[in-house]
């Protein structure tokens, strides 16, 4: 069971990195996927070490999971800030135009 969790954590961490790099609306999905991948890698690694099996894939999933969480958090918050700025500039432009007429 630990090996399957390590593999799932590894794959989800890679998917989280890809979604974070693509940015945009995918960064909303990337953050939860990255967190789940990180958690699965940790749990899978603990189970593999307890069983005396090699845990290299779980370690790789852990490292990629940390990178994925950082990338996706940065993408999530920067895209959020961009959306807020765009919405406020649109509202300001609309009020300036309506005051002219």
C-alpha positions in Angstrom: 0.0 0.0 0.0 2.9 2.4 0.8 4.3 2.0 -2.7 1.0 3.0 -4.3 0.8 6.1 -2.2 4.4 7.0 -3.0 3.7 6.7 -6.7 0.5 8.7 -6.4 2.3 11.4 -4.5 5.0 11.5 -7.1 2.6 11.8 -10.0 0.4 14.4 -8.3 3.4 16.5 -7.5 4.5 16.5 -11.1 0.9 17.4 -12.2 0.9 20.2 -9.6 4.2 21.6 -11.0 2.9 21.5 -14.6 -0.4 23.2 -13.6 1.5 25.9 -11.6 3.8 26.6 -14.5 0.9 26.9 -17.0 -0.6 29.3 -14.5 -3.8 31.2 -15.1 -6.9 29.4 -13.9 -5.0 26.2 -13.5 -3.2 27.6 -10.5 -6.5 27.3 -8.6 -6.4 23.6 -9.2 -2.6 23.2 -8.8 -2.5 24.2 -5.1 -4.8 21.4 -3.8 -3.3 18.8 -6.1 0.2 19.8 -4.9 -0.8 19.5 -1.2 -2.4 16.1 -1.7 0.7 14.9 -3.6 2.9 16.1 -0.8 0.8 14.4 1.8 0.7 11.1 -0.1 4.4 11.1 -0.6 5.0 11.6 3.1 2.5 8.8 4.1 3.9 6.4 1.4 7.5 7.1 2.5 6.7 6.4 6.2 5.0 3.1 5.2 7.8 2.0 3.0 10.5 2.8 5.6 8.5 0.9 8.2 8.3 -2.1 5.9 12.0 -1.9 5.2 11.5 -1.2 1.5 13.4 1.4 -0.5 11.7 4.8 -0.4 13.4 6.7 -3.2 10.3 7.3 -5.1 8.6 8.7 -2.0 11.6 11.0 -1.4 11.4 12.2 -5.0 7.7 12.8 -4.6 8.3 14.7 -1.3 10.9 17.0 -3.0 8.7 17.6 -6.0 5.7 18.1 -3.7 7.5 20.9 -1.8 8.5 22.5 -5.1 4.9 22.1 -6.5 3.4 23.7 -3.4 5.7 26.7 -3.6 5.2 27.2 -7.3 1.5 26.8 -7.2 1.1 29.1 -4.1 3.1 31.8 -5.9 1.0 31.3 -9.1 -2.2 31.3 -7.1 -1.5 34.5 -5.2 0.0 36.4 -8.2 -2.9 35.5 -10.4 -5.3 36.5 -7.7 -3.6 39.9 -7.4 -3.8 40.3 -11.1 -7.5 39.6 -11.2 -8.1 42.0 -8.4 -6.1 44.7 -10.1 -7.9 44.1 -13.4 -11.3 44.3 -11.8 -10.5 47.5 -9.9 -9.1 49.2 -13.0 -12.2 48.2 -15.0 -14.4 49.6 -12.4 -12.4 52.8 -12.3 -12.5 53.1 -16.1 -16.2 52.6 -16.1 -16.8 55.2 -13.5 -14.6 57.7 -15.4 -16.4 57.1 -18.7 -19.8 57.4 -17.0 -18.8 60.7 -15.5 -18.0 62.1 -18.9 -21.5 61.5 -20.3 
